[in-house]
Amino acid sequence: MNNIIDDFSEWHKEQHGRGLVRFASIIRPSDRKHWAMAWFTIYRNGDVIAFSEWPDYEYHTCTSTPTMHVEDYRDVILDAEKTIRNTSDMRFIHPAYGVRRGQGIVRTIRQILSGTCRECWHRVSCREYDDLDERSQDFQQAYRNCKHKLSYLPWPEYPGSDRDGHMRVRTALGDAEKGIRPKLYFIKPGVPNLIHAMQNYAWADERDTQNEKGSELNSEFPSLVAGGYLKRFDNWPEEPRPALIIPRRRH
């Protein structure tokens, strides 16, 4: 890919200083592996730059992982956004995995992340976190006080949505032979798993007996990018944000 860069360009840095940048957090939960997560910056000219991700090991070599509670992933997201020194103003989640419930948990992943966090609950109650009673006074107090709620919206899911998302990614990647400038970039030190997956994932309309395995093994991170484009996260809003700090890349 010609879209891999080492750092933000001077123009993109200038946009950061002027507050003309938005941040997106996109996640795909999983039952058997760590969740795939990536952070993106979006600019007024439609440029999108993937600059940070989690986990920080070779994702494609992992086939399973120790069980983590949804609250542990909330901590990962909050800690990551402290590291990059910005919170996300757009949050998207895989539509199918976002509605799943953990073992013994009655709330969906989206409901858990958008609700009271474990730490704030324990500040007002000695009851188990997984036994939250939304009708209780303790819950209402914890919910009002909690500053760690993460509201993730699912990207569209309909017959052909995977194809549409992938085609929008293709368009954003540009075409050097046709002189079409790319609109989607990946910062090499910050998103090695995303880059590897983009280079090894087979789009649905290209699958055959030789690359089907690659598609199955490397679909998680590309789905984040496709999901962002399905939500049109590259569309620039009318009102700019206040000036923001250029994010630190996670190594």
HELIX and SHEET records of a PDB file:
HELIX    1   1 GLU A   10  GLY A   17  1                                   8    
HELIX    2   2 TYR A   59  THR A   61  5                                   3    
HELIX    3   3 VAL A   70  THR A   83  1                                  14    
HELIX    4   4 TYR A   97  VAL A   99  5                                   3    
HELIX    5   5 ILE A  109  SER A  114  1                                   6    
HELIX    6   6 ARG A  118  VAL A  124  1                                   7    
HELIX    7   7 TYR A  129  ASP A  131  5                                   3    
HELIX    8   8 GLN A  137  ASN A  145  1                                   9    
HELIX    9   9 SER A  161  LEU A  173  1                                  13    
HELIX   10  10 PRO A  192  ASN A  200  1                                   9    
HELIX   11  11 ALA A  204  GLU A  206  5                                   3    
HELIX   12  12 GLU A  212  LEU A  217  1                                   6    
HELIX   13  13 GLU A  220  LEU A  230  1                                  11    
SHEET    1   A 7 ILE A   4  ILE A   5  0                                        
SHEET    2   A 7 LEU A 184  ILE A 187  1                                        
SHEET    3   A 7 VAL A  48  TRP A  54  1                                        
SHEET    4   A 7 ALA A  36  TYR A  43 -1                                        
SHEET    5   A 7 VAL A  21  ARG A  28 -1                                        
SHEET    6   A 7 MET A  90  ILE A  93  1                                        
SHEET    7   A 7 LEU A 153  PRO A 154  1                                        
END                                                                             
